[in-house]
Amino acid sequence: MKILLAEDNKVNQKVALNQLKNLGYTADVANNGQEVLEQLVKQDYDLVLMDCQMPILDGYEATQEIRRQEGKSKHTIIIALTASAMKEDLDKCIASGMDDFLSKPVRKEALLEKLQHWDNKAVKQLASQPTSELIEIPVDINLLNEFCQEDCELVKQLLQFFIETVQENIAILQSAITTNDILTILHLAHQIKRSSGNIGANKISHLAAQLEQLARQKNLAAAPVLLMDIEKVLGQIISFVDTYQGGKSTAFSQPI
């Protein structure tokens, strides 16, 4: 992949470039959002690691301008680098047009996971297809096909089992949040995070991770909203299962 690192802190630049090098990747560097736009004019990048807080033009503004310039002709993958993983911050990333996020300080293992997720054939085809032709799907169907060896019925059975399990967990979580049962919330949020991550339901995985973090902090004020968001994405998966007829997808799911 051609990677552009947008980061104004020189120390953070060196750390990120070294991490990328150790993982087998190289990257160009932009010191602010304006430089990102200038670099993208000079050449195409498959992926931008975008720090959210930068001088001159921050990551949010730069992303909005990139999406405006790209229109429907292409889609550069943009991963936010953010020091805050609170829901409102992640929502702001998505609203600006970003595709994914990494929390600072970025761990090498987490960075590798994101790069491997986005460095696939589907994303490479994305730039050549109009956005209007793409259908956003709530799970990584190519990953599921790999697990199930292209068996459509097995994919649907796996997703159906996942749906039923999460529905049961949601019912218990609703009660646990009402009674402030921290241990139950921690356990079930962790279970949902792991199972959804394993099948590529990345939106649910990230939401469950946030719920788990709230429980660790013993601050459940935002927990009901997170649970509603999990239910909403689960509904999208239910609709997808009802219509899925097999095969791979050149579309991709937004992981947040």
N, C-alpha and C positions, 0 to 999 in steps of 0.2 A: 504494500500500500504506500501511496504517497501521503505523508503525514505532515501537517503544519501544526506546530506548537505555538499557541498564543499565550504568552506569559511575560509580565513586565518585571518580575523579580529575578535578578541574575542568578541567585543561588538556586531558586526553584527551577530555573531553566537548566542549569547544570545537572541537578538531581534527575529531572525528567528525561533529559537526553541520555544520561547514563543508564537509567532504567530501560529506556527504549533500546539502547545499544545491547544491553545484556539479554534482552528478549529477541534480538535479531532484527530490530527495526531502526530506521534512521528518520530524522525529521528536520525540516526547516523551522526557523524561529521567527516569530513576529512579536514585537515588544508592546503592541497595543492593538486595539480594534481597527484603527485606520490602516496600520501596516498589514493586517490580515486582508483587508479589501484590496490593497495594492498588490499583495502577493497572488491573490486569486485571479487578478487580471493577467498576471504574467504567465501563470500555469494552473492547470487543474489539479486539485488535491482530492484524494478519496475520503480523507477524514481530517477534521480539525479538532484538536484538543484545546478548548476555549476557556481560558480563565474568565470568570464572571466580572471581577473587579480589576479594571485596567484604566490607565489615564487616557485622555484625548477621546477615546471611544471605547466604552466598556463592552463586555462580551454579549450582553443582551442586545444592545444597539447594533453591534456588528452583525449579530446573527439575523436580526430583523432586516438589515440592509442586504445581506447575502440572499435571503429568501426573496426579497423584492427583486433583486437583480436576476436571480435564477428563474423566477416565474415557474412555468410548467415544463421548462426544457431540461432541467437537471435537478439533482438533489445531493448536495455535499453532506456527508454525515458529520454532525457536530456534537461532540461530547463535552458537556460542561465540566469545568473544574471548579468546585465550590467548597468553601470552608464550612458551609451550613447545609445540613440535610433535612431541615424542617420542611414540612409539607408546603408552606407558602413559598419557600425559596425554590423548591422543585417545580411547583406549579408555574412560577415565573419563568423558569428555564423552558418548560414546554410551551408556554404562551408566546415566548419570543421566537420559537421555531427550532429549538434544540431537540436532539433525538435521544440523548441519554445523559448520564451524569456520573462523575467520580468525586467522592468526598476527599478533601484534603485533610491531612497529608495522604497522598496517594500511595497505596501499597502496590508493590510490583505484581503480586498475584492478582489483585483486582484489575490492574491495568492490562495484564495479559488476558484476563477473562473478557474484558470489553473489546480488545483488539481482535481476539479470535472470534467473538460473536459477530462483529461487523465485517471482518475480512472473509466474506464468503461470496459465492457466485451470485447470489440474489442481489447483494448490494452493488456488485460490479455491473450488473445489468441495469440497475436502477437509473443511472445517469443518462442512459440512452432512451428511456421510456418516459412519455408524458405522465405527469402525476395523475391526471384524470383516468389513466388506464390502470392505475394501481388500486388494489383493494386492501385496506389495512386489516390485518387479521390479529386477533388477540393472543395467539400462541405462535411459537416457532415451529411451523408445520414441517419444515425441512428436517429439523432435529427429530421430530416425532417419527417421520418417515424412516429416518436412519435407525431409530430404536426398533421400529416395528417392521423393518425390511419391506417397506412399500405396501404393507397390508392395510388397506383402507379400513376394514372392519375392526382390526386390532387397534388402529389409531383411535377410532370412535369409541371403542370399549374403554381404552385407557383414559380418554378425556371424560367419558361418562362417569367412570369410577372417581376421577379427580373431582368432578363437579359435585357428586353426591357427598364425598368426604368433606369438601370445603363447606357445603351447605350445612352439614351437621355441626361442623366447627363454628360456623357463624352463629348458629342458634345458641350454642353454649357460650360463645363470647359475648353475645348480647346480654345474657344473664350475668356473666362474670363482670362486665363493665358496670352494670347497674349496682352490683354488690361490692364493687371495688376488690374483686378477687384477683390480686396481682399474680399469684403463682399460676393460676389457670390461664390467664391472659398471656403470660410469658411462654408457657408450654405450647398453647395452641397457635399463637402467632409465629413461633419458631417452626412449628410443624408445617404451617401453611407456607411460610417463606421457603423452606427446603423443598417441599413437594412441588410447588409452583415453579421454582427455579429449575428443578430437574426436567420439567416438561416444556420449558421455554415460555411459561406464562409470566413474563418478566414484570409486567405492570403489577400483578397481584403480589409477586415476590417482593417488590420494592415497598408496596403499601404495607405488607405484613411486617417487613423489617422496621418500618417506621412505628408501627403499633408495638412491636416488641421493645423498641427503644423507649417509647413512652412508658411502658410498664416498668422498665428498668429504672427510669427516673421517678416512678411513682406519681406521674402527672398524667391523668387520663382525660383531661379536658377536651382534647381533640380526638380521642379514641372513637366516639360514635361516628364522627365524620369519616374517619379512615375506614371504619367497618362498612359504611354506606358505599364508599368508593370501591371497596373490594367486591361488594355485592353487585355493583354496576358493571364492573369488568367481568365478573363471573357470568352475568347475563349475556354479555357479548360472546363469551365462549360457548354458552348454551346455544345461542343463535347460530354460531359457526358450525357446531356439531350437527345441528339440524339440516344444514345445507351442504356440508362437506361431501364431495363425491370422490375424493382421492386425488393423488398427484401432488407434485411439488408446487411451490409458489415462488414467483419473482417479486411478490409483495413482501412487506416486512411489518412486524409489529413494533409499535413504539414501546420501549421498555419501561417508561415511567408512567 
